[in-house]
Amino acid sequence: METPGIALVHDPLKTPVQDPLVAPLYNLQDAVAGSDVQSVELGQDRREPVSEDWLDELASGLSEHGWMSLDVGSRLGANLLAALKQEVQILDRTDAMKKAGIGRGNDLTRDRSVRRDKIAWLQGVTAPQAALFEFFEAIRQGLNQRLFLGLKRFETHYATYHSGDFYKQHLDSFKGRASRVVSLVLYLNEEWQAADGGALQVFNRDNDHEVCGTVLPEAGRMALFMSEEIPHEVLPANRTRYSLACWFRQDEVPLPLQG
């Protein structure tokens, strides 16, 4: 049975993912600070700078194809990727990770027949998050300069898919809403094999029954796509899968804090 307002694979209409319900700061900070996991020293990381040529590549991929996948491990650095994975692993042990929903406000649903991941919204309160936010901000500014998208801010969350979890085909934004404009997914999983499942499957923007790309969620791999245009899904995972999702938005005012 389908949830009202939620479109599945056979329906050409799609609904957006849940807007952010920002968790209280103490949940995240206390979980990370109280963990026995040894922290990673970010200062020792060697990172390739975000260059103008690289930003040109992102803009070209979005304008020509609507999506792209590329390796950003050298630009983020192994230590930062490891630190981000440690954070989401710690949060996954606590109630800071919440079951993800679909829709917004009073229409929010948590239909496990559509998606089964858990999420925790980031606020830049730790050193790894602050470094990641600098990277996202460089992308936001670079895309604005090249594609004139009017991106004013971004929002991002950790996501955990345990064995058997999935997210059926969807779009990240309603057409014409001018909210989420560009979507970004960053993966944090070492030695991921095709047999581990959990791949991002990307569909043709003109034919949502035609698969045009499959992205394995390997550490340092990034997918970037237009939020209103590119249908996509997460195939069932066969082992625990960690990632970050980020949306670049045209609206100025973040949603009010909720429970």
C-alpha positions in Angstrom: 0.0 0.0 0.0 1.3 3.4 -0.9 1.5 6.3 1.5 -0.5 9.3 0.2 1.7 11.9 -1.5 4.7 9.5 -1.8 5.5 8.3 -5.3 7.3 5.0 -5.8 9.3 3.7 -8.8 6.3 3.1 -11.1 4.9 6.6 -10.5 6.5 9.4 -12.5 5.8 11.9 -9.8 8.2 12.1 -6.9 8.2 13.6 -3.4 11.1 15.3 -1.6 13.0 13.9 1.3 12.4 15.2 4.8 13.4 18.7 5.6 15.7 19.1 8.6 14.6 18.4 12.1 17.6 19.7 13.9 18.6 17.5 16.9 19.6 19.3 20.1 23.3 20.1 20.2 23.9 18.1 23.3 22.9 14.9 21.7 25.7 15.1 19.1 28.4 16.8 21.2 27.9 14.5 24.2 27.8 11.4 22.0 31.1 12.3 20.3 32.8 13.7 23.4 31.8 10.7 25.5 33.0 8.1 23.1 36.0 5.9 23.7 36.9 6.0 19.9 40.3 7.7 19.5 40.1 11.0 17.7 41.8 11.7 14.4 44.3 14.5 14.1 43.0 16.6 11.2 46.1 18.9 11.2 48.3 16.1 9.9 46.0 15.6 6.8 47.3 16.5 3.4 44.5 17.8 1.1 44.5 18.9 -2.5 42.9 22.4 -2.7 39.6 23.1 -4.3 40.8 24.5 -7.6 39.0 26.6 -10.2 39.5 23.8 -12.7 37.8 21.3 -10.4 34.9 23.7 -9.8 34.6 24.1 -13.6 34.4 20.3 -13.8 31.5 20.2 -11.3 29.6 22.9 -13.1 30.1 21.2 -16.5 28.9 17.9 -15.2 25.7 19.4 -13.8 24.9 21.6 -16.8 25.5 18.8 -19.4 24.2 15.7 -17.7 22.4 16.8 -14.5 24.6 14.6 -12.4 28.1 13.3 -11.9 30.1 11.0 -9.7 33.8 11.6 -8.8 36.4 10.8 -6.2 37.1 13.6 -3.7 39.3 11.7 -1.3 42.4 13.7 -2.2 40.5 17.0 -1.6 39.1 16.0 1.8 42.0 13.9 3.0 42.1 10.5 4.5 42.1 11.8 8.1 39.0 13.9 7.6 37.1 11.1 6.0 38.1 8.8 8.9 37.0 11.3 11.4 33.6 11.8 9.8 33.1 8.0 9.7 34.1 7.8 13.4 31.5 10.5 14.2 28.6 8.7 12.4 29.6 5.4 14.0 29.5 6.9 17.4 26.1 8.6 16.7 24.8 5.3 15.4 25.2 3.8 18.8 23.0 6.5 20.4 19.5 8.0 20.0 21.0 10.9 18.1 20.4 9.0 14.9 16.6 9.2 14.1 14.5 7.2 11.7 14.3 9.3 8.5 11.0 10.5 7.2 9.5 11.7 3.9 7.6 15.0 3.4 7.6 17.9 5.7 5.7 19.4 8.7 2.3 17.8 9.3 2.8 15.7 6.2 5.9 14.0 7.5 5.7 10.2 7.4 8.1 7.5 8.4 7.0 4.7 6.0 9.5 1.9 6.3 8.3 0.5 2.9 9.8 3.6 1.3 13.0 4.3 3.3 14.7 2.7 6.3 17.8 4.8 7.0 18.6 6.8 10.1 19.9 10.3 10.1 21.5 13.0 12.3 21.7 16.6 11.1 25.1 18.4 11.3 25.6 21.8 12.7 29.3 22.3 12.3 30.0 21.9 16.0 33.0 19.6 15.7 36.4 20.0 14.0 35.6 17.4 11.3 32.2 19.0 10.6 33.8 22.5 10.4 36.3 21.3 7.9 33.6 19.6 5.8 31.5 22.8 5.9 34.4 24.7 4.4 34.5 22.2 1.5 30.8 22.5 1.0 30.9 26.3 1.1 33.6 26.3 -1.6 31.3 24.2 -3.8 28.3 26.5 -3.1 30.3 29.6 -4.1 31.8 27.9 -7.1 28.5 26.7 -8.5 27.0 30.1 -8.0 29.8 31.8 -9.9 29.5 29.4 -12.8 25.8 28.4 -13.1 24.1 31.4 -11.4 22.0 29.2 -9.2 21.4 31.6 -6.4 22.4 29.1 -3.8 22.3 30.8 -0.4 23.0 28.0 2.1 23.3 24.3 2.6 22.1 21.7 5.0 23.6 18.3 5.6 23.1 15.1 7.6 24.8 11.8 8.4 22.9 8.7 7.2 23.2 5.1 8.3 21.8 2.2 6.4 22.0 -1.1 8.2 21.7 -4.5 6.5 18.4 -4.6 4.6 17.9 -0.9 4.6 17.0 1.0 1.4 15.4 4.1 0.0 13.1 3.7 -3.0 13.2 5.9 -6.1 12.6 9.6 -5.4 13.5 13.2 -6.2 15.0 15.5 -3.6 12.7 18.5 -4.3 9.3 19.4 -5.6 9.5 20.9 -9.1 9.5 24.7 -8.9 9.9 24.9 -5.2 13.2 26.6 -5.5 14.4 25.1 -2.2 16.8 22.2 -2.6 18.5 22.9 -5.9 21.7 20.7 -5.9 22.1 17.5 -4.0 25.5 16.0 -2.9 26.2 12.6 -1.3 29.6 11.7 0.2 30.4 8.1 1.1 32.5 6.9 4.1 32.9 3.1 3.6 36.2 1.4 3.0 36.6 -1.7 0.8 33.0 -1.6 -0.4 32.2 -4.4 -2.9 29.3 -4.6 -5.4 28.1 -7.7 -3.4 27.7 -5.4 -0.3 24.7 -3.7 -2.0 23.7 -0.2 -0.9 24.6 1.4 -4.3 23.1 4.7 -5.4 21.2 4.0 -8.6 20.6 7.0 -10.8 17.9 7.3 -13.4 17.5 9.2 -16.6 15.9 12.6 -15.9 13.7 12.1 -19.0 12.8 8.5 -18.4 12.7 7.3 -14.7 12.7 3.7 -15.7 16.1 3.9 -17.4 19.2 3.5 -15.1 22.0 5.8 -16.3 24.4 5.2 -13.5 25.3 3.2 -10.4 27.6 4.5 -7.7 29.2 2.2 -5.1 29.3 4.0 -1.7 33.1 3.8 -1.4 35.0 6.1 1.0 35.8 9.4 -0.8 33.3 8.9 -3.6 30.9 11.8 -4.1 27.7 12.1 -6.2 26.4 15.5 -7.3 23.0 16.0 -9.0 20.2 18.5 -9.6 17.6 18.0 -6.9 14.5 18.5 -9.0 15.6 16.6 -12.0 17.4 13.4 -11.2 15.4 10.4 -9.8 17.6 8.1 -7.7 17.4 5.3 -5.1 19.5 3.5 -2.6 19.5 -0.3 -3.2 19.2 -2.6 -0.2 22.5 -2.7 1.8 24.0 -6.0 2.8 26.3 -4.4 5.4 26.2 -1.2 7.4 26.6 1.8 5.1 27.6 5.3 6.2 27.2 8.5 4.2 26.6 12.2 4.3 23.9 14.0 2.3 24.0 17.7 1.6 21.6 20.0 -0.2 22.4 23.5 -1.5 19.3 25.7 -1.2 18.0 29.0 -2.6 16.0 30.0 0.5 17.6 32.1 3.1 16.0 31.2 6.4 16.6 27.8 8.0 13.6 26.0 9.3 12.9 26.5 13.0 14.4 24.0 15.4 12.1 21.1 16.1 12.2 18.3 18.7 
